[in-house]
């Protein structure tokens, strides 16, 4: 049975969906005011791996992913470039979707821009105001964390240090702050200074904050509860606890049973930033002649909860390993009229060996190693006693089956 490391409990837990074989997953999508880099795609790809493995093991997965196409940073970037917000986000979204196609990403049933969740946003805010958890202040709407029992439970926040005096944080994000100790913004009232698109709604003219966009999209697509909520490790600070507080205050129900968070990717040991000039986009690597399949393998073969350091040496080393595996599969000799008993047993071991490792919190690298080890043995055996045609077909069937998860053995 699949075990998932649950960030909420800080322990590996057996995965048990709320309803039989049906799984609901929400994964945090990109802010599309700028291109996603390979660190972002590492997060999206471990989430893709999760979905693929759940389907592989017989689950019916329903998934939603947000696209943040309106926030403070988006408006600022559009002004800086002399573009309308929708022009900026439209261009970036096209690049994002192209990259997902390149990675053979299994597209969510719901890939929803925040600007399409206005009605859901307003519905949630009205509900929270009625309950006395949210309130209006000068056209903006704020959420009061002090009205919530166990606020910050994902992070493990100690509310004893929370200030009792009223403080409001109006911006979508505050870089460098792990926590905004005060009330956080849900709705930006129309503001000539910040500008940007606004909507006429029952709560006034304005736009949704970044904090409420995920809950609004979850509510309009997956409903009141999900099985798994995924994202990057940065989301453990503020963002996911804000989402949990909003959803649980709105519905009165537990939001998610499992929380998964992927670790950072660094470049030569340091984080990527414009100031360092070390941001790497997947298309940069494609232009150098690498394939999407190779980039995908590099980004997924290290366990998603371990830091991954991109260096040219690490990258080429991983690609070499992938090629060795692919060459090994191609070099297994076939053509015997009779079956090879030893090979028969090994072929039957491939899927169970793969599942054993993936069931351990998606240990894809170890699953790959286990399958590689079996194929190396098959190659050695076949050099003196080739596989039968029937065994060759069985082997191909097994490898194609696990490649629905790995997605690196055969061309997509």
Order of alpha helices (4+ residues) and beta strands (2+ residues): beta-beta-beta-alpha-beta-alpha-alpha-beta-alpha-beta-beta-beta-beta-beta-alpha-beta-alpha-beta-beta-alpha-alpha-beta-alpha-beta-alpha-alpha-beta-alpha
